[in-house]
Amino acid sequence: MKKVIFILILFPIYSCDNSNYLFRENVSFKNEIWTVADKIPFQFNVSDTAKTYKIGFDIRYTDAYSQQNMYVFLHTIFPNETHTRDTISVDLFSLEGKPWGKGGKVKKIQTYFGRIRFPITGQYTMVMEQAMRTDTLSGIVSVGLCIGE
């Protein structure tokens, strides 16, 4: 069996803004609640296996979110049905309790956490799943995936 190599290099938080995107989509949550049952799938096509892309999240949240950070599982399903799972931590508030995001009542943070190269052409699915120890996260307005050049 041929082994598929998936490259994900973690970096400090940077913005996904001002990029040409391979993919960018956001999903809103009813009543600003993200439950553990809410697994968010994102599907996109890759035609160039030589390029590397920035990968990150868009997260909109309020002060009702009670944690300093958020852990997210990012499941990647390759065109050949191989899959991986990465665990990513996103800081939403400083240690002093100040939000990192911009905005009024609803803060928005755009995180860039690495670069990725897709080894196979075809349709990919990336699924975001909240990975906190609490089944229900209050104060999460929306989450999104951005993959840019």
Contacts in CASP RR format, 6 or more apart in sequence:
PFRMAT RR
TARGET T0000
AUTHOR 0000-0000-0000
METHOD contacts of the structure
MODEL  1
MKKVIFILILFPIYSCDNSNYLFRENVSFKNEIWTVADKIPFQFNVSDTA
KTYKIGFDIRYTDAYSQQNMYVFLHTIFPNETHTRDTISVDLFSLEGKPW
GKGGKVKKIQTYFGRIRFPITGQYTMVMEQAMRTDTLSGIVSVGLCIGE
4 78 0 8 1.000
4 80 0 8 1.000
4 82 0 8 1.000
4 119 0 8 1.000
4 120 0 8 1.000
5 119 0 8 1.000
6 76 0 8 1.000
6 78 0 8 1.000
6 84 0 8 1.000
6 116 0 8 1.000
6 119 0 8 1.000
7 52 0 8 1.000
7 115 0 8 1.000
7 116 0 8 1.000
7 117 0 8 1.000
8 55 0 8 1.000
8 86 0 8 1.000
8 114 0 8 1.000
8 115 0 8 1.000
8 116 0 8 1.000
9 114 0 8 1.000
9 115 0 8 1.000
10 88 0 8 1.000
10 113 0 8 1.000
10 114 0 8 1.000
11 112 0 8 1.000
11 113 0 8 1.000
11 114 0 8 1.000
11 115 0 8 1.000
13 90 0 8 1.000
13 91 0 8 1.000
13 100 0 8 1.000
13 109 0 8 1.000
13 111 0 8 1.000
13 112 0 8 1.000
13 113 0 8 1.000
14 54 0 8 1.000
14 111 0 8 1.000
14 112 0 8 1.000
15 110 0 8 1.000
15 112 0 8 1.000
16 24 0 8 1.000
16 54 0 8 1.000
16 56 0 8 1.000
16 58 0 8 1.000
16 110 0 8 1.000
16 111 0 8 1.000
16 112 0 8 1.000
16 146 0 8 1.000
16 148 0 8 1.000
17 110 0 8 1.000
19 54 0 8 1.000
19 146 0 8 1.000
19 148 0 8 1.000
19 149 0 8 1.000
20 148 0 8 1.000
20 149 0 8 1.000
21 146 0 8 1.000
21 147 0 8 1.000
21 148 0 8 1.000
21 149 0 8 1.000
22 44 0 8 1.000
22 46 0 8 1.000
22 53 0 8 1.000
22 147 0 8 1.000
22 148 0 8 1.000
22 149 0 8 1.000
23 42 0 8 1.000
23 44 0 8 1.000
23 145 0 8 1.000
23 146 0 8 1.000
23 147 0 8 1.000
23 148 0 8 1.000
24 58 0 8 1.000
24 144 0 8 1.000
24 145 0 8 1.000
24 146 0 8 1.000
24 147 0 8 1.000
24 148 0 8 1.000
25 42 0 8 1.000
25 144 0 8 1.000
25 145 0 8 1.000
26 58 0 8 1.000
26 60 0 8 1.000
26 142 0 8 1.000
26 143 0 8 1.000
26 144 0 8 1.000
27 40 0 8 1.000
27 142 0 8 1.000
27 143 0 8 1.000
27 144 0 8 1.000
28 141 0 8 1.000
28 142 0 8 1.000
29 38 0 8 1.000
29 140 0 8 1.000
29 141 0 8 1.000
29 142 0 8 1.000
29 143 0 8 1.000
32 62 0 8 1.000
32 64 0 8 1.000
32 138 0 8 1.000
32 139 0 8 1.000
32 140 0 8 1.000
32 141 0 8 1.000
33 136 0 8 1.000
33 137 0 8 1.000
33 138 0 8 1.000
33 139 0 8 1.000
33 140 0 8 1.000
34 130 0 8 1.000
34 136 0 8 1.000
34 137 0 8 1.000
34 140 0 8 1.000
34 143 0 8 1.000
35 130 0 8 1.000
35 135 0 8 1.000
35 136 0 8 1.000
35 137 0 8 1.000
36 129 0 8 1.000
36 130 0 8 1.000
36 135 0 8 1.000
36 136 0 8 1.000
37 135 0 8 1.000
38 130 0 8 1.000
39 75 0 8 1.000
39 127 0 8 1.000
39 128 0 8 1.000
39 129 0 8 1.000
40 127 0 8 1.000
40 128 0 8 1.000
40 129 0 8 1.000
40 143 0 8 1.000
40 144 0 8 1.000
41 125 0 8 1.000
41 126 0 8 1.000
41 127 0 8 1.000
42 125 0 8 1.000
42 126 0 8 1.000
42 127 0 8 1.000
42 128 0 8 1.000
42 144 0 8 1.000
42 145 0 8 1.000
43 123 0 8 1.000
43 124 0 8 1.000
43 125 0 8 1.000
44 123 0 8 1.000
44 124 0 8 1.000
44 126 0 8 1.000
44 147 0 8 1.000
45 122 0 8 1.000
45 123 0 8 1.000
45 124 0 8 1.000
46 79 0 8 1.000
46 118 0 8 1.000
46 120 0 8 1.000
46 121 0 8 1.000
46 122 0 8 1.000
46 123 0 8 1.000
46 124 0 8 1.000
47 121 0 8 1.000
47 122 0 8 1.000
48 121 0 8 1.000
49 117 0 8 1.000
49 118 0 8 1.000
49 119 0 8 1.000
49 120 0 8 1.000
49 121 0 8 1.000
50 117 0 8 1.000
51 117 0 8 1.000
51 149 0 8 1.000
52 115 0 8 1.000
52 116 0 8 1.000
52 117 0 8 1.000
53 115 0 8 1.000
53 116 0 8 1.000
53 117 0 8 1.000
53 118 0 8 1.000
53 147 0 8 1.000
53 148 0 8 1.000
53 149 0 8 1.000
54 112 0 8 1.000
54 114 0 8 1.000
54 115 0 8 1.000
54 116 0 8 1.000
54 146 0 8 1.000
54 147 0 8 1.000
54 148 0 8 1.000
54 149 0 8 1.000
55 112 0 8 1.000
55 113 0 8 1.000
55 114 0 8 1.000
55 115 0 8 1.000
55 116 0 8 1.000
55 145 0 8 1.000
55 146 0 8 1.000
55 147 0 8 1.000
55 148 0 8 1.000
56 110 0 8 1.000
56 111 0 8 1.000
56 112 0 8 1.000
56 113 0 8 1.000
56 114 0 8 1.000
56 145 0 8 1.000
56 146 0 8 1.000
56 147 0 8 1.000
57 72 0 8 1.000
57 88 0 8 1.000
57 90 0 8 1.000
57 110 0 8 1.000
57 111 0 8 1.000
57 113 0 8 1.000
57 128 0 8 1.000
57 143 0 8 1.000
57 144 0 8 1.000
57 145 0 8 1.000
57 146 0 8 1.000
58 108 0 8 1.000
58 109 0 8 1.000
58 110 0 8 1.000
58 142 0 8 1.000
58 143 0 8 1.000
58 144 0 8 1.000
58 145 0 8 1.000
58 146 0 8 1.000
59 70 0 8 1.000
59 90 0 8 1.000
59 92 0 8 1.000
59 108 0 8 1.000
59 109 0 8 1.000
59 110 0 8 1.000
59 111 0 8 1.000
59 140 0 8 1.000
59 142 0 8 1.000
59 143 0 8 1.000
59 144 0 8 1.000
60 106 0 8 1.000
60 107 0 8 1.000
60 108 0 8 1.000
60 140 0 8 1.000
60 141 0 8 1.000
60 142 0 8 1.000
60 143 0 8 1.000
61 92 0 8 1.000
61 99 0 8 1.000
61 106 0 8 1.000
61 107 0 8 1.000
61 109 0 8 1.000
61 139 0 8 1.000
61 140 0 8 1.000
61 141 0 8 1.000
62 105 0 8 1.000
62 106 0 8 1.000
62 107 0 8 1.000
62 139 0 8 1.000
62 141 0 8 1.000
63 99 0 8 1.000
63 105 0 8 1.000
63 139 0 8 1.000
64 138 0 8 1.000
64 139 0 8 1.000
65 92 0 8 1.000
65 137 0 8 1.000
65 138 0 8 1.000
65 139 0 8 1.000
65 140 0 8 1.000
66 138 0 8 1.000
67 92 0 8 1.000
67 93 0 8 1.000
67 132 0 8 1.000
67 137 0 8 1.000
68 91 0 8 1.000
68 92 0 8 1.000
68 93 0 8 1.000
68 94 0 8 1.000
68 95 0 8 1.000
68 97 0 8 1.000
69 89 0 8 1.000
69 90 0 8 1.000
69 91 0 8 1.000
69 92 0 8 1.000
69 93 0 8 1.000
70 89 0 8 1.000
70 90 0 8 1.000
70 92 0 8 1.000
70 130 0 8 1.000
70 132 0 8 1.000
70 137 0 8 1.000
70 140 0 8 1.000
71 87 0 8 1.000
71 88 0 8 1.000
71 89 0 8 1.000
71 90 0 8 1.000
71 130 0 8 1.000
71 131 0 8 1.000
71 132 0 8 1.000
72 87 0 8 1.000
72 88 0 8 1.000
72 89 0 8 1.000
72 90 0 8 1.000
72 128 0 8 1.000
72 129 0 8 1.000
72 130 0 8 1.000
72 131 0 8 1.000
72 143 0 8 1.000
73 85 0 8 1.000
73 86 0 8 1.000
73 87 0 8 1.000
73 88 0 8 1.000
73 127 0 8 1.000
73 128 0 8 1.000
73 129 0 8 1.000
73 130 0 8 1.000
73 131 0 8 1.000
74 85 0 8 1.000
74 86 0 8 1.000
74 87 0 8 1.000
74 88 0 8 1.000
74 126 0 8 1.000
74 127 0 8 1.000
74 128 0 8 1.000
74 129 0 8 1.000
75 83 0 8 1.000
75 84 0 8 1.000
75 85 0 8 1.000
75 125 0 8 1.000
75 126 0 8 1.000
75 127 0 8 1.000
75 129 0 8 1.000
76 83 0 8 1.000
76 84 0 8 1.000
76 85 0 8 1.000
76 86 0 8 1.000
76 124 0 8 1.000
76 125 0 8 1.000
76 126 0 8 1.000
77 83 0 8 1.000
77 124 0 8 1.000
77 125 0 8 1.000
77 126 0 8 1.000
77 127 0 8 1.000
78 119 0 8 1.000
78 120 0 8 1.000
78 124 0 8 1.000
79 120 0 8 1.000
79 121 0 8 1.000
79 122 0 8 1.000
79 123 0 8 1.000
79 124 0 8 1.000
80 120 0 8 1.000
87 131 0 8 1.000
88 113 0 8 1.000
90 109 0 8 1.000
90 111 0 8 1.000
90 113 0 8 1.000
91 100 0 8 1.000
92 99 0 8 1.000
92 100 0 8 1.000
92 101 0 8 1.000
92 107 0 8 1.000
92 109 0 8 1.000
93 99 0 8 1.000
93 100 0 8 1.000
94 100 0 8 1.000
99 107 0 8 1.000
99 109 0 8 1.000
100 107 0 8 1.000
100 109 0 8 1.000
101 107 0 8 1.000
101 108 0 8 1.000
101 109 0 8 1.000
102 108 0 8 1.000
102 109 0 8 1.000
106 141 0 8 1.000
110 146 0 8 1.000
116 147 0 8 1.000
118 124 0 8 1.000
126 145 0 8 1.000
128 143 0 8 1.000
128 144 0 8 1.000
128 145 0 8 1.000
130 137 0 8 1.000
130 140 0 8 1.000
END
